[in-house]
Amino acid sequence: METTSATLLGRVRDVRDGDAWREFFALYFPLIRKYARARGLHADDAEEVAQECMKLLAQHMRRFRYSPNRGRFRGYLRTLVQHQIASLWRRKRPRQARAGDFEAWAAAPAPDAPWERLWLREHLVYCVARLELRCADHTVQAFRLYVLQDWPVERVCETLGLSANQVYLAKTRMIRRLREEVTQLVGDVL
Protein backbone atom coordinates (compact mmCIF):
# COMPACT_ATOMS: atom_id res chain seq x y z
CA MET A 1 0.00 0.00 0.00
CA GLU A 2 1.55 3.25 -1.03
CA THR A 3 -0.24 5.67 1.25
CA THR A 4 -2.53 5.85 4.20
CA SER A 5 -5.74 7.75 3.74
CA ALA A 6 -4.90 11.41 4.26
CA THR A 7 -8.54 11.85 5.24
CA LEU A 8 -8.25 9.31 8.06
CA LEU A 9 -4.97 10.85 9.23
CA GLY A 10 -6.66 14.24 9.27
CA ARG A 11 -9.68 12.93 11.16
CA VAL A 12 -7.65 11.30 13.94
CA ARG A 13 -6.10 14.67 14.72
CA ASP A 14 -9.38 15.30 16.55
CA VAL A 15 -9.19 13.05 19.61
CA ARG A 16 -12.98 13.41 20.00
CA ASP A 17 -13.67 11.76 16.62
CA GLY A 18 -14.46 8.32 18.01
CA ASP A 19 -15.35 6.83 14.62
CA ALA A 20 -12.00 7.84 13.16
CA TRP A 21 -10.13 6.42 16.14
CA ARG A 22 -12.07 3.15 16.02
CA GLU A 23 -11.22 2.82 12.33
CA PHE A 24 -7.58 3.77 12.95
CA PHE A 25 -7.32 1.31 15.86
CA ALA A 26 -9.03 -1.53 13.96
CA LEU A 27 -6.59 -1.07 11.12
CA TYR A 28 -3.28 -0.46 12.86
CA PHE A 29 -3.42 -2.24 16.22
CA PRO A 30 -3.44 -5.74 14.64
CA LEU A 31 -0.70 -4.71 12.20
CA ILE A 32 1.56 -3.49 15.02
CA ARG A 33 0.91 -6.55 17.17
CA LYS A 34 1.57 -8.99 14.32
CA TYR A 35 4.74 -7.20 13.28
CA ALA A 36 6.02 -7.28 16.86
CA ARG A 37 5.33 -11.03 16.93
CA ALA A 38 7.16 -11.42 13.61
CA ARG A 39 10.13 -9.63 15.17
CA GLY A 40 10.29 -12.34 17.85
CA LEU A 41 8.24 -10.97 20.74
CA HIS A 42 5.93 -13.17 22.79
CA ALA A 43 2.20 -12.46 22.58
CA ASP A 44 2.06 -10.44 25.81
CA ASP A 45 5.05 -8.33 24.81
CA ALA A 46 3.64 -7.76 21.32
CA GLU A 47 0.36 -6.64 22.88
CA GLU A 48 2.27 -4.24 25.15
CA VAL A 49 4.16 -2.79 22.18
CA ALA A 50 0.92 -2.31 20.25
CA GLN A 51 -0.76 -0.60 23.20
CA GLU A 52 2.22 1.69 23.78
CA CYS A 53 2.34 2.60 20.08
CA MET A 54 -1.36 3.43 20.04
CA LYS A 55 -0.94 5.54 23.18
CA LEU A 56 1.93 7.46 21.58
CA LEU A 57 -0.02 7.86 18.35
CA ALA A 58 -2.99 9.27 20.27
CA GLN A 59 -0.65 11.83 21.84
CA HIS A 60 1.15 12.73 18.61
CA MET A 61 -1.61 12.60 16.01
CA ARG A 62 -3.21 15.90 17.03
CA ARG A 63 0.04 17.63 15.99
CA PHE A 64 0.75 15.27 13.07
CA ARG A 65 0.76 16.92 9.66
CA TYR A 66 0.71 14.47 6.80
CA SER A 67 3.17 15.49 4.12
CA PRO A 68 3.84 12.81 1.48
CA ASN A 69 7.02 14.56 0.34
CA ARG A 70 8.49 14.11 3.86
CA GLY A 71 7.72 10.39 3.85
CA ARG A 72 4.85 7.99 4.14
CA PHE A 73 2.88 7.31 7.29
CA ARG A 74 3.75 3.65 6.80
CA GLY A 75 7.43 4.45 7.36
CA TYR A 76 6.68 6.68 10.34
CA LEU A 77 4.62 3.93 11.95
CA ARG A 78 7.24 1.26 11.26
CA THR A 79 9.92 3.40 12.89
CA LEU A 80 7.70 4.00 15.91
CA VAL A 81 7.07 0.27 16.27
CA GLN A 82 10.78 -0.51 15.91
CA HIS A 83 11.60 1.96 18.68
CA GLN A 84 8.97 0.49 20.98
CA ILE A 85 10.23 -3.04 20.37
CA ALA A 86 13.78 -1.94 21.16
CA SER A 87 12.60 -0.09 24.26
CA LEU A 88 10.70 -3.12 25.52
CA TRP A 89 13.70 -5.31 24.81
CA ARG A 90 15.96 -3.03 26.84
CA ARG A 91 13.49 -2.84 29.75
CA LYS A 92 12.51 -6.49 30.01
CA ARG A 93 15.44 -8.45 28.77
CA PRO A 94 18.65 -6.84 30.03
CA ARG A 95 19.73 -9.77 32.16
CA GLN A 96 18.26 -12.53 30.01
CA ALA A 97 20.02 -11.59 26.80
CA ARG A 98 23.56 -12.71 26.23
CA ALA A 99 26.16 -10.03 25.76
CA GLY A 100 25.78 -8.48 22.34
CA ASP A 101 22.36 -10.00 21.52
CA PHE A 102 20.47 -6.74 21.80
CA GLU A 103 23.15 -4.74 20.04
CA ALA A 104 23.17 -7.18 17.14
CA TRP A 105 19.38 -7.09 16.92
CA ALA A 106 19.22 -3.29 17.11
CA ALA A 107 22.04 -2.82 14.60
CA ALA A 108 20.52 -5.19 12.04
CA PRO A 109 18.38 -3.41 9.50
CA ALA A 110 14.73 -4.03 10.13
CA PRO A 111 13.41 -6.33 7.43
CA ASP A 112 11.09 -4.42 5.15
CA ALA A 113 9.50 -7.50 3.60
CA PRO A 114 7.59 -8.65 6.71
CA TRP A 115 6.38 -5.11 7.39
CA GLU A 116 5.27 -4.61 3.78
CA ARG A 117 3.54 -8.00 3.69
CA LEU A 118 1.72 -7.32 6.96
CA TRP A 119 0.83 -3.79 5.85
CA LEU A 120 -0.84 -5.09 2.69
CA ARG A 121 -2.49 -8.05 4.41
CA GLU A 122 -3.95 -6.03 7.28
CA HIS A 123 -5.36 -3.38 4.94
CA LEU A 124 -6.97 -6.09 2.81
CA VAL A 125 -8.37 -7.94 5.85
CA TYR A 126 -9.76 -4.68 7.18
CA CYS A 127 -11.40 -3.86 3.84
CA VAL A 128 -12.91 -7.35 3.48
CA ALA A 129 -14.40 -7.03 6.97
CA ARG A 130 -15.94 -3.68 6.04
CA LEU A 131 -17.40 -5.19 2.88
CA GLU A 132 -18.92 -8.08 4.80
CA LEU A 133 -21.19 -5.57 6.53
CA ARG A 134 -22.58 -4.30 3.23
CA CYS A 135 -22.67 -7.33 0.91
CA ALA A 136 -25.08 -10.23 0.68
CA ASP A 137 -24.09 -13.14 2.89
CA HIS A 138 -23.87 -15.68 0.02
CA THR A 139 -21.61 -13.31 -1.95
CA VAL A 140 -19.20 -12.97 0.97
CA GLN A 141 -19.26 -16.70 1.75
CA ALA A 142 -18.59 -17.62 -1.87
CA PHE A 143 -15.73 -15.12 -2.05
CA ARG A 144 -14.17 -16.33 1.21
CA LEU A 145 -14.33 -20.00 0.21
CA TYR A 146 -13.38 -19.66 -3.45
CA VAL A 147 -10.81 -16.85 -3.30
CA LEU A 148 -9.48 -16.61 0.24
CA GLN A 149 -9.56 -20.31 1.14
CA ASP A 150 -8.87 -21.51 -2.42
CA TRP A 151 -11.65 -24.09 -2.56
CA PRO A 152 -12.50 -25.59 -5.98
CA VAL A 153 -15.60 -23.99 -7.49
CA GLU A 154 -17.43 -27.33 -7.42
CA ARG A 155 -16.96 -27.64 -3.65
CA VAL A 156 -18.14 -24.04 -3.09
CA CYS A 157 -21.23 -24.72 -5.24
CA GLU A 158 -22.03 -27.89 -3.33
CA THR A 159 -21.46 -26.28 0.09
CA LEU A 160 -23.46 -23.10 -0.56
CA GLY A 161 -26.02 -24.41 -3.04
CA LEU A 162 -24.93 -21.97 -5.72
CA SER A 163 -24.17 -22.39 -9.41
CA ALA A 164 -20.64 -21.95 -10.73
CA ASN A 165 -21.79 -18.77 -12.46
CA GLN A 166 -23.01 -17.36 -9.11
CA VAL A 167 -19.63 -18.13 -7.50
CA TYR A 168 -17.72 -16.44 -10.34
CA LEU A 169 -20.07 -13.46 -10.15
CA ALA A 170 -19.55 -13.22 -6.37
CA LYS A 171 -15.80 -13.24 -6.90
CA THR A 172 -15.98 -10.51 -9.53
CA ARG A 173 -18.27 -8.31 -7.44
CA MET A 174 -16.22 -8.68 -4.28
CA ILE A 175 -12.92 -7.98 -6.05
CA ARG A 176 -14.39 -4.85 -7.66
CA ARG A 177 -15.77 -3.68 -4.32
CA LEU A 178 -12.53 -4.58 -2.56
CA ARG A 179 -10.56 -2.46 -5.04
CA GLU A 180 -12.91 0.45 -4.41
CA GLU A 181 -12.63 0.00 -0.64
CA VAL A 182 -8.84 -0.21 -0.67
CA THR A 183 -8.58 2.77 -3.02
CA GLN A 184 -10.78 4.80 -0.70
CA LEU A 185 -8.65 3.80 2.30
CA VAL A 186 -5.12 4.05 0.93
CA GLY A 187 -5.13 5.15 -2.69
CA ASP A 188 -4.86 3.37 -6.01
CA VAL A 189 -2.57 0.40 -5.40
CA LEU A 190 -4.41 -2.65 -6.71
ZADO-1210 file (C-alpha; in nm, 4 decimals, padded with zeros to 6 digits):
<atoms>
<atom x="00.0000" y="00.0000" z="00.0000" code="MET" pos="1"/>
<atom x="00.1549" y="00.3245" z="-00.1030" code="GLU" pos="2"/>
<atom x="-00.0244" y="00.5666" z="00.1252" code="THR" pos="3"/>
<atom x="-00.2533" y="00.5853" z="00.4201" code="THR" pos="4"/>
<atom x="-00.5737" y="00.7750" z="00.3739" code="SER" pos="5"/>
<atom x="-00.4903" y="01.1413" z="00.4257" code="ALA" pos="6"/>
<atom x="-00.8544" y="01.1847" z="00.5242" code="THR" pos="7"/>
<atom x="-00.8249" y="00.9314" z="00.8058" code="LEU" pos="8"/>
<atom x="-00.4972" y="01.0853" z="00.9229" code="LEU" pos="9"/>
<atom x="-00.6662" y="01.4240" z="00.9266" code="GLY" pos="10"/>
<atom x="-00.9679" y="01.2931" z="01.1157" code="ARG" pos="11"/>
<atom x="-00.7650" y="01.1301" z="01.3943" code="VAL" pos="12"/>
<atom x="-00.6097" y="01.4671" z="01.4722" code="ARG" pos="13"/>
<atom x="-00.9380" y="01.5304" z="01.6551" code="ASP" pos="14"/>
<atom x="-00.9195" y="01.3049" z="01.9612" code="VAL" pos="15"/>
<atom x="-01.2975" y="01.3411" z="01.9996" code="ARG" pos="16"/>
<atom x="-01.3672" y="01.1758" z="01.6622" code="ASP" pos="17"/>
<atom x="-01.4464" y="00.8319" z="01.8012" code="GLY" pos="18"/>
<atom x="-01.5355" y="00.6828" z="01.4625" code="ASP" pos="19"/>
<atom x="-01.1999" y="00.7842" z="01.3156" code="ALA" pos="20"/>
<atom x="-01.0128" y="00.6423" z="01.6138" code="TRP" pos="21"/>
<atom x="-01.2074" y="00.3150" z="01.6024" code="ARG" pos="22"/>
<atom x="-01.1220" y="00.2818" z="01.2327" code="GLU" pos="23"/>
<atom x="-00.7584" y="00.3768" z="01.2955" code="PHE" pos="24"/>
<atom x="-00.7316" y="00.1305" z="01.5862" code="PHE" pos="25"/>
<atom x="-00.9025" y="-00.1528" z="01.3960" code="ALA" pos="26"/>
<atom x="-00.6591" y="-00.1073" z="01.1118" code="LEU" pos="27"/>
<atom x="-00.3281" y="-00.0459" z="01.2864" code="TYR" pos="28"/>
<atom x="-00.3419" y="-00.2243" z="01.6218" code="PHE" pos="29"/>
<atom x="-00.3440" y="-00.5743" z="01.4639" code="PRO" pos="30"/>
<atom x="-00.0696" y="-00.4712" z="01.2203" code="LEU" pos="31"/>
<atom x="00.1564" y="-00.3486" z="01.5019" code="ILE" pos="32"/>
<atom x="00.0907" y="-00.6551" z="01.7170" code="ARG" pos="33"/>
<atom x="00.1570" y="-00.8992" z="01.4316" code="LYS" pos="34"/>
<atom x="00.4742" y="-00.7196" z="01.3283" code="TYR" pos="35"/>
<atom x="00.6022" y="-00.7281" z="01.6864" code="ALA" pos="36"/>
<atom x="00.5332" y="-01.1027" z="01.6931" code="ARG" pos="37"/>
<atom x="00.7158" y="-01.1420" z="01.3610" code="ALA" pos="38"/>
<atom x="01.0130" y="-00.9634" z="01.5169" code="ARG" pos="39"/>
<atom x="01.0290" y="-01.2336" z="01.7849" code="GLY" pos="40"/>
<atom x="00.8243" y="-01.0969" z="02.0741" code="LEU" pos="41"/>
<atom x="00.5928" y="-01.3167" z="02.2791" code="HIS" pos="42"/>
<atom x="00.2198" y="-01.2464" z="02.2575" code="ALA" pos="43"/>
<atom x="00.2058" y="-01.0444" z="02.5811" code="ASP" pos="44"/>
<atom x="00.5046" y="-00.8332" z="02.4813" code="ASP" pos="45"/>
<atom x="00.3635" y="-00.7757" z="02.1319" code="ALA" pos="46"/>
<atom x="00.0359" y="-00.6645" z="02.2885" code="GLU" pos="47"/>
<atom x="00.2268" y="-00.4243" z="02.5148" code="GLU" pos="48"/>
<atom x="00.4162" y="-00.2787" z="02.2181" code="VAL" pos="49"/>
<atom x="00.0920" y="-00.2307" z="02.0245" code="ALA" pos="50"/>
<atom x="-00.0757" y="-00.0600" z="02.3205" code="GLN" pos="51"/>
<atom x="00.2217" y="00.1686" z="02.3780" code="GLU" pos="52"/>
<atom x="00.2341" y="00.2600" z="02.0085" code="CYS" pos="53"/>
<atom x="-00.1361" y="00.3431" z="02.0038" code="MET" pos="54"/>
<atom x="-00.0940" y="00.5545" z="02.3181" code="LYS" pos="55"/>
<atom x="00.1925" y="00.7459" z="02.1582" code="LEU" pos="56"/>
<atom x="-00.0015" y="00.7860" z="01.8346" code="LEU" pos="57"/>
<atom x="-00.2985" y="00.9275" z="02.0268" code="ALA" pos="58"/>
<atom x="-00.0646" y="01.1828" z="02.1837" code="GLN" pos="59"/>
<atom x="00.1154" y="01.2731" z="01.8612" code="HIS" pos="60"/>
<atom x="-00.1609" y="01.2604" z="01.6013" code="MET" pos="61"/>
<atom x="-00.3213" y="01.5903" z="01.7033" code="ARG" pos="62"/>
<atom x="00.0044" y="01.7625" z="01.5991" code="ARG" pos="63"/>
<atom x="00.0747" y="01.5272" z="01.3074" code="PHE" pos="64"/>
<atom x="00.0762" y="01.6916" z="00.9661" code="ARG" pos="65"/>
<atom x="00.0712" y="01.4468" z="00.6801" code="TYR" pos="66"/>
<atom x="00.3166" y="01.5488" z="00.4120" code="SER" pos="67"/>
<atom x="00.3838" y="01.2812" z="00.1482" code="PRO" pos="68"/>
<atom x="00.7024" y="01.4560" z="00.0338" code="ASN" pos="69"/>
<atom x="00.8492" y="01.4106" z="00.3859" code="ARG" pos="70"/>
<atom x="00.7721" y="01.0391" z="00.3850" code="GLY" pos="71"/>
<atom x="00.4853" y="00.7991" z="00.4144" code="ARG" pos="72"/>
<atom x="00.2879" y="00.7310" z="00.7293" code="PHE" pos="73"/>
<atom x="00.3754" y="00.3652" z="00.6804" code="ARG" pos="74"/>
<atom x="00.7434" y="00.4448" z="00.7356" code="GLY" pos="75"/>
<atom x="00.6681" y="00.6678" z="01.0335" code="TYR" pos="76"/>
<atom x="00.4621" y="00.3926" z="01.1950" code="LEU" pos="77"/>
<atom x="00.7245" y="00.1259" z="01.1258" code="ARG" pos="78"/>
<atom x="00.9921" y="00.3404" z="01.2887" code="THR" pos="79"/>
<atom x="00.7705" y="00.4004" z="01.5913" code="LEU" pos="80"/>
<atom x="00.7068" y="00.0273" z="01.6273" code="VAL" pos="81"/>
<atom x="01.0782" y="-00.0514" z="01.5913" code="GLN" pos="82"/>
<atom x="01.1605" y="00.1963" z="01.8681" code="HIS" pos="83"/>
<atom x="00.8967" y="00.0488" z="02.0977" code="GLN" pos="84"/>
<atom x="01.0227" y="-00.3044" z="02.0366" code="ILE" pos="85"/>
<atom x="01.3781" y="-00.1941" z="02.1159" code="ALA" pos="86"/>
<atom x="01.2597" y="-00.0092" z="02.4257" code="SER" pos="87"/>
<atom x="01.0704" y="-00.3123" z="02.5518" code="LEU" pos="88"/>
<atom x="01.3702" y="-00.5315" z="02.4810" code="TRP" pos="89"/>
<atom x="01.5955" y="-00.3028" z="02.6843" code="ARG" pos="90"/>
<atom x="01.3486" y="-00.2841" z="02.9745" code="ARG" pos="91"/>
<atom x="01.2507" y="-00.6491" z="03.0011" code="LYS" pos="92"/>
<atom x="01.5441" y="-00.8454" z="02.8771" code="ARG" pos="93"/>
<atom x="01.8653" y="-00.6840" z="03.0027" code="PRO" pos="94"/>
<atom x="01.9730" y="-00.9773" z="03.2156" code="ARG" pos="95"/>
<atom x="01.8263" y="-01.2531" z="03.0009" code="GLN" pos="96"/>
<atom x="02.0021" y="-01.1591" z="02.6804" code="ALA" pos="97"/>
<atom x="02.3559" y="-01.2715" z="02.6232" code="ARG" pos="98"/>
<atom x="02.6158" y="-01.0030" z="02.5764" code="ALA" pos="99"/>
<atom x="02.5777" y="-00.8475" z="02.2338" code="GLY" pos="100"/>
<atom x="02.2359" y="-00.9998" z="02.1516" code="ASP" pos="101"/>
<atom x="02.0467" y="-00.6736" z="02.1796" code="PHE" pos="102"/>
<atom x="02.3152" y="-00.4737" z="02.0036" code="GLU" pos="103"/>
<atom x="02.3166" y="-00.7184" z="01.7145" code="ALA" pos="104"/>
<atom x="01.9378" y="-00.7091" z="01.6916" code="TRP" pos="105"/>
<atom x="01.9221" y="-00.3290" z="01.7114" code="ALA" pos="106"/>
<atom x="02.2038" y="-00.2820" z="01.4595" code="ALA" pos="107"/>
<atom x="02.0519" y="-00.5190" z="01.2044" code="ALA" pos="108"/>
<atom x="01.8383" y="-00.3408" z="00.9498" code="PRO" pos="109"/>
<atom x="01.4725" y="-00.4034" z="01.0129" code="ALA" pos="110"/>
<atom x="01.3413" y="-00.6328" z="00.7435" code="PRO" pos="111"/>
<atom x="01.1087" y="-00.4421" z="00.5152" code="ASP" pos="112"/>
<atom x="00.9505" y="-00.7502" z="00.3596" code="ALA" pos="113"/>
<atom x="00.7586" y="-00.8655" z="00.6708" code="PRO" pos="114"/>
<atom x="00.6383" y="-00.5108" z="00.7385" code="TRP" pos="115"/>
<atom x="00.5271" y="-00.4613" z="00.3775" code="GLU" pos="116"/>
<atom x="00.3536" y="-00.8003" z="00.3694" code="ARG" pos="117"/>
<atom x="00.1716" y="-00.7316" z="00.6955" code="LEU" pos="118"/>
<atom x="00.0832" y="-00.3791" z="00.5850" code="TRP" pos="119"/>
<atom x="-00.0839" y="-00.5086" z="00.2693" code="LEU" pos="120"/>
<atom x="-00.2493" y="-00.8048" z="00.4414" code="ARG" pos="121"/>
<atom x="-00.3951" y="-00.6026" z="00.7282" code="GLU" pos="122"/>
<atom x="-00.5359" y="-00.3384" z="00.4943" code="HIS" pos="123"/>
<atom x="-00.6973" y="-00.6088" z="00.2811" code="LEU" pos="124"/>
<atom x="-00.8373" y="-00.7944" z="00.5848" code="VAL" pos="125"/>
<atom x="-00.9758" y="-00.4682" z="00.7177" code="TYR" pos="126"/>
<atom x="-01.1400" y="-00.3856" z="00.3838" code="CYS" pos="127"/>
<atom x="-01.2907" y="-00.7346" z="00.3475" code="VAL" pos="128"/>
<atom x="-01.4402" y="-00.7026" z="00.6975" code="ALA" pos="129"/>
<atom x="-01.5939" y="-00.3675" z="00.6040" code="ARG" pos="130"/>
<atom x="-01.7398" y="-00.5191" z="00.2877" code="LEU" pos="131"/>
<atom x="-01.8923" y="-00.8076" z="00.4804" code="GLU" pos="132"/>
<atom x="-02.1186" y="-00.5571" z="00.6533" code="LEU" pos="133"/>
<atom x="-02.2576" y="-00.4295" z="00.3227" code="ARG" pos="134"/>
<atom x="-02.2669" y="-00.7331" z="00.0913" code="CYS" pos="135"/>
<atom x="-02.5082" y="-01.0233" z="00.0677" code="ALA" pos="136"/>
<atom x="-02.4095" y="-01.3144" z="00.2886" code="ASP" pos="137"/>
<atom x="-02.3868" y="-01.5678" z="00.0022" code="HIS" pos="138"/>
<atom x="-02.1609" y="-01.3312" z="-00.1946" code="THR" pos="139"/>
<atom x="-01.9204" y="-01.2970" z="00.0966" code="VAL" pos="140"/>
<atom x="-01.9264" y="-01.6695" z="00.1751" code="GLN" pos="141"/>
<atom x="-01.8594" y="-01.7622" z="-00.1869" code="ALA" pos="142"/>
<atom x="-01.5731" y="-01.5118" z="-00.2046" code="PHE" pos="143"/>
<atom x="-01.4172" y="-01.6332" z="00.1209" code="ARG" pos="144"/>
<atom x="-01.4326" y="-01.9996" z="00.0209" code="LEU" pos="145"/>
<atom x="-01.3385" y="-01.9659" z="-00.3451" code="TYR" pos="146"/>
<atom x="-01.0812" y="-01.6849" z="-00.3300" code="VAL" pos="147"/>
<atom x="-00.9479" y="-01.6612" z="00.0240" code="LEU" pos="148"/>
<atom x="-00.9565" y="-02.0313" z="00.1136" code="GLN" pos="149"/>
<atom x="-00.8867" y="-02.1512" z="-00.2424" code="ASP" pos="150"/>
<atom x="-01.1648" y="-02.4092" z="-00.2562" code="TRP" pos="151"/>
<atom x="-01.2499" y="-02.5594" z="-00.5979" code="PRO" pos="152"/>
<atom x="-01.5596" y="-02.3993" z="-00.7487" code="VAL" pos="153"/>
<atom x="-01.7430" y="-02.7325" z="-00.7420" code="GLU" pos="154"/>
<atom x="-01.6956" y="-02.7640" z="-00.3653" code="ARG" pos="155"/>
<atom x="-01.8144" y="-02.4042" z="-00.3093" code="VAL" pos="156"/>
<atom x="-02.1225" y="-02.4716" z="-00.5238" code="CYS" pos="157"/>
<atom x="-02.2028" y="-02.7888" z="-00.3329" code="GLU" pos="158"/>
<atom x="-02.1463" y="-02.6284" z="00.0091" code="THR" pos="159"/>
<atom x="-02.3455" y="-02.3102" z="-00.0558" code="LEU" pos="160"/>
<atom x="-02.6019" y="-02.4409" z="-00.3036" code="GLY" pos="161"/>
<atom x="-02.4926" y="-02.1973" z="-00.5719" code="LEU" pos="162"/>
<atom x="-02.4173" y="-02.2390" z="-00.9407" code="SER" pos="163"/>
<atom x="-02.0645" y="-02.1950" z="-01.0727" code="ALA" pos="164"/>
<atom x="-02.1786" y="-01.8768" z="-01.2457" code="ASN" pos="165"/>
<atom x="-02.3007" y="-01.7355" z="-00.9113" code="GLN" pos="166"/>
<atom x="-01.9635" y="-01.8130" z="-00.7504" code="VAL" pos="167"/>
<atom x="-01.7722" y="-01.6442" z="-01.0340" code="TYR" pos="168"/>
<atom x="-02.0070" y="-01.3460" z="-01.0149" code="LEU" pos="169"/>
<atom x="-01.9553" y="-01.3221" z="-00.6367" code="ALA" pos="170"/>
<atom x="-01.5802" y="-01.3241" z="-00.6900" code="LYS" pos="171"/>
<atom x="-01.5981" y="-01.0510" z="-00.9535" code="THR" pos="172"/>
<atom x="-01.8271" y="-00.8314" z="-00.7442" code="ARG" pos="173"/>
<atom x="-01.6218" y="-00.8684" z="-00.4283" code="MET" pos="174"/>
<atom x="-01.2921" y="-00.7976" z="-00.6053" code="ILE" pos="175"/>
<atom x="-01.4385" y="-00.4851" z="-00.7660" code="ARG" pos="176"/>
<atom x="-01.5770" y="-00.3678" z="-00.4320" code="ARG" pos="177"/>
<atom x="-01.2530" y="-00.4581" z="-00.2556" code="LEU" pos="178"/>
<atom x="-01.0561" y="-00.2459" z="-00.5037" code="ARG" pos="179"/>
<atom x="-01.2910" y="00.0447" z="-00.4408" code="GLU" pos="180"/>
<atom x="-01.2632" y="-00.0004" z="-00.0642" code="GLU" pos="181"/>
<atom x="-00.8843" y="-00.0208" z="-00.0675" code="VAL" pos="182"/>
<atom x="-00.8583" y="00.2768" z="-00.3022" code="THR" pos="183"/>
<atom x="-01.0784" y="00.4798" z="-00.0696" code="GLN" pos="184"/>
<atom x="-00.8647" y="00.3797" z="00.2303" code="LEU" pos="185"/>
<atom x="-00.5122" y="00.4054" z="00.0929" code="VAL" pos="186"/>
<atom x="-00.5126" y="00.5146" z="-00.2693" code="GLY" pos="187"/>
<atom x="-00.4856" y="00.3374" z="-00.6012" code="ASP" pos="188"/>
<atom x="-00.2573" y="00.0402" z="-00.5396" code="VAL" pos="189"/>
<atom x="-00.4409" y="-00.2652" z="-00.6713" code="LEU" pos="190"/>
</atoms>
